[in-house]
Amino acid sequence: MNFENSDLYHIYNQGNNKTHIFFTRENYIFFLKKIKKHILPHADVLAWCLMPNHFHLMVYVHSLEVSYDNTQADNLLTEKSEVKNHICNFNDSIGTMLSSYTRSVNIQEDRSGSLFRIHTHSECLTKPDLHTPAFFNTEHGTLINRHLPEKEYPQVCFNYIHNNPVKAGLVKHPEDWEFSSYPDYYAGRKGKIVNKKRTEEFGIV
């Protein structure tokens, strides 16, 4: 994945062979803790949604590399061998988040092997013509990217992420799905993952 500072990205992955990645409520909560530990040092999260077999993150990258002292590095990564000069780039942090979560779930479920698909996808939302496909799937159908102004593209992604549970038939209204950032924006929940000030900077509502 290619990231640049000061750009917005849609990051997503799903279970290998479309299998579940979350089996209990505690799994969802544990993954959110992983997001705080591995994503927030590098990026502000504007929107997120965890689904039974996949996840979505909308982030603003502010630090491609983060330096940690010995104690911080040991706490950040499960295995000390994964720390190289105590500097972690964003790609490595995403990989560590997924691999450490996989290890825990594999123990819980008495399984082995990959939990996620090999490739985690990222789409740049602030430079769509350079970094993303010419189309974007939304709850209203497929939209052609070249017709979306730069400022509109992040809003489409923001809405798409929050409407995922409704589209999947898990709930009737987005606020009814606990494991997304929608309740933080529109239902009074005070979550600690999203950066609302950053969202406002991009005119997203």
C-alpha positions as CSV (number, residue, x, y, z in Angstrom):
1,M,0.0,0.0,0.0
2,N,1.3,3.4,-0.9
3,F,0.5,6.2,1.6
4,E,1.3,9.9,1.7
5,N,1.1,12.3,4.5
6,S,-1.9,14.7,4.5
7,D,-4.1,12.5,2.4
8,L,-7.3,10.7,3.2
9,Y,-7.6,6.9,2.6
10,H,-10.2,4.2,2.7
11,I,-8.6,1.0,4.1
12,Y,-10.4,-2.3,4.1
13,N,-9.9,-6.0,4.3
14,Q,-12.1,-9.1,4.8
15,G,-11.9,-12.6,6.1
16,N,-10.0,-15.1,4.0
17,N,-12.5,-16.8,1.7
18,K,-15.0,-14.3,3.1
19,T,-15.2,-16.1,6.5
20,H,-15.9,-14.3,9.7
21,I,-13.2,-12.4,11.4
22,F,-15.3,-11.5,14.5
23,F,-16.9,-14.3,16.5
24,T,-17.9,-12.5,19.7
25,R,-18.6,-9.0,20.9
26,E,-15.3,-9.2,22.7
27,N,-13.6,-9.7,19.4
28,Y,-15.0,-6.4,18.0
29,I,-13.8,-4.6,21.2
30,F,-10.4,-6.2,21.0
31,F,-10.0,-5.1,17.4
32,L,-10.9,-1.5,18.3
33,K,-8.1,-1.6,20.9
34,K,-5.8,-2.7,18.1
35,I,-6.9,0.2,16.0
36,K,-6.1,2.6,18.8
37,K,-2.7,1.1,19.3
38,H,-1.5,0.6,15.8
39,I,-3.5,3.1,13.6
40,L,-3.8,6.3,15.7
41,P,-0.1,7.0,16.1
42,H,0.0,7.3,12.3
43,A,-3.4,8.6,11.3
44,D,-6.6,10.3,12.4
45,V,-9.7,8.1,12.0
46,L,-12.6,9.8,10.4
47,A,-14.9,6.8,10.1
48,W,-14.8,3.1,10.8
49,C,-17.1,0.1,10.6
50,L,-16.5,-3.5,11.7
51,M,-18.6,-6.1,10.0
52,P,-18.8,-9.9,10.8
53,N,-16.4,-10.7,7.9
54,H,-14.7,-7.4,7.0
55,F,-13.7,-3.9,8.2
56,H,-13.5,-0.4,6.9
57,L,-11.4,2.5,8.0
58,M,-11.3,6.1,6.7
59,V,-8.2,7.8,7.9
60,Y,-6.1,10.9,7.4
61,V,-2.4,10.0,7.4
62,H,-0.2,12.4,9.4
63,S,2.9,10.3,10.3
64,L,4.1,7.7,7.8
65,E,6.8,6.7,10.3
66,V,6.6,6.7,14.1
67,S,9.6,6.3,16.5
68,Y,9.3,4.5,19.8
69,D,11.6,4.0,22.7
70,N,12.2,0.5,23.9
71,T,9.3,0.3,26.3
72,Q,6.8,1.8,23.8
73,A,8.0,-0.5,21.1
74,D,7.7,-3.6,23.2
75,N,4.2,-2.6,24.2
76,L,3.2,-1.7,20.6
77,L,4.2,-4.9,18.9
78,T,3.6,-8.4,20.0
79,E,7.0,-9.7,19.0
80,K,10.2,-7.7,19.7
81,S,11.6,-9.1,16.4
82,E,9.1,-7.1,14.5
83,V,10.6,-3.8,15.7
84,K,13.3,-2.5,13.4
85,N,15.3,0.3,14.9
86,H,12.1,1.2,16.9
87,I,10.7,3.0,13.9
88,C,7.4,1.7,12.5
89,N,6.0,2.7,9.2
90,F,2.3,2.8,8.6
91,N,2.2,-0.3,6.4
92,D,4.1,-2.3,9.1
93,S,1.7,-1.1,11.8
94,I,-1.3,-2.2,9.8
95,G,0.3,-5.6,9.2
96,T,1.1,-6.0,12.9
97,M,-2.4,-5.1,13.9
98,L,-3.9,-7.8,11.6
99,S,-1.3,-10.5,12.5
100,S,-1.5,-10.0,16.2
101,Y,-5.3,-10.0,16.1
102,T,-5.2,-13.2,14.0
103,R,-3.0,-14.9,16.5
104,S,-5.4,-14.2,19.3
105,V,-8.5,-15.3,17.3
106,N,-6.7,-18.5,16.2
107,I,-6.1,-19.4,19.8
108,Q,-9.7,-18.6,20.7
109,E,-11.2,-20.5,17.8
110,D,-8.6,-23.4,17.8
111,R,-7.8,-22.6,14.2
112,S,-4.6,-21.9,12.2
113,G,-3.6,-20.0,9.1
114,S,-4.5,-16.7,7.7
115,L,-7.6,-15.0,9.1
116,F,-7.6,-12.0,6.6
117,R,-7.0,-11.8,2.9
118,I,-3.3,-11.4,2.0
119,H,-3.7,-7.9,0.6
120,T,-5.2,-5.1,2.6
121,H,-6.7,-2.5,0.2
122,S,-6.3,1.2,0.4
123,E,-7.9,3.9,-1.8
124,C,-6.8,7.5,-1.7
125,L,-9.8,9.8,-1.4
126,T,-8.2,13.1,-1.8
127,K,-6.4,12.2,-5.1
128,P,-8.9,9.7,-6.6
129,D,-7.7,10.1,-10.2
130,L,-4.2,9.1,-9.3
131,H,-4.7,6.4,-6.7
132,T,-8.1,4.8,-7.1
133,P,-10.2,3.0,-9.7
134,A,-12.6,4.9,-12.0
135,F,-15.6,3.7,-10.0
136,F,-16.8,3.5,-6.5
137,N,-19.5,1.2,-5.0
138,T,-22.0,3.0,-2.8
139,E,-25.3,2.0,-1.2
140,H,-27.0,3.7,-4.2
141,G,-25.1,1.7,-6.8
142,T,-21.8,2.2,-8.7
143,L,-20.7,5.7,-9.2
144,I,-18.2,6.7,-11.8
145,N,-15.2,8.3,-10.1
146,R,-14.5,11.0,-12.7
147,H,-17.9,12.6,-12.0
148,L,-17.1,13.0,-8.3
149,P,-15.4,16.3,-7.3
150,E,-12.5,15.9,-4.9
151,K,-14.5,17.2,-2.0
152,E,-17.5,15.0,-2.7
153,Y,-15.5,11.7,-2.9
154,P,-14.6,11.6,0.9
155,Q,-18.3,12.2,1.7
156,V,-19.4,9.3,-0.5
157,C,-16.9,7.0,1.3
158,F,-18.0,8.3,4.7
159,N,-21.6,7.5,3.9
160,Y,-20.7,4.1,2.3
161,I,-18.8,3.0,5.4
162,H,-21.6,3.9,7.8
163,N,-24.3,2.3,5.6
164,N,-22.6,-1.0,5.4
165,P,-24.6,-2.7,8.2
166,V,-27.9,-1.6,6.6
167,K,-26.9,-2.7,3.2
168,A,-25.9,-6.1,4.6
169,G,-29.3,-6.5,6.3
170,L,-27.8,-6.6,9.8
171,V,-29.8,-3.6,11.0
172,K,-32.5,-1.3,9.6
173,H,-30.8,1.9,10.6
174,P,-27.1,2.7,10.8
175,E,-27.3,4.0,14.4
176,D,-28.4,0.5,15.4
177,W,-25.1,-1.1,14.6
178,E,-22.8,-0.8,17.6
179,F,-19.6,-1.4,15.8
180,S,-19.3,1.6,13.6
181,S,-18.5,5.3,14.1
182,Y,-22.0,6.4,13.1
183,P,-23.3,6.5,16.7
184,D,-20.4,8.8,17.6
185,Y,-21.6,11.4,15.0
186,Y,-25.3,11.1,15.2
187,A,-26.4,9.2,18.3
188,G,-24.5,10.9,21.1
189,R,-22.0,8.2,21.8
190,K,-18.6,9.6,22.9
191,G,-16.2,7.2,21.2
192,K,-12.5,7.8,21.5
193,I,-11.4,6.7,18.0
194,V,-12.8,9.2,15.5
195,N,-11.3,12.7,15.2
196,K,-14.4,14.9,14.5
197,K,-12.3,18.0,14.1
198,R,-10.5,16.4,11.2
199,T,-13.8,15.3,9.7
200,E,-15.0,18.9,9.9
201,E,-11.9,20.2,8.1
202,F,-12.9,18.2,5.0
203,G,-16.5,19.4,5.2
204,I,-17.9,15.9,5.9
205,V,-21.2,15.8,7.7
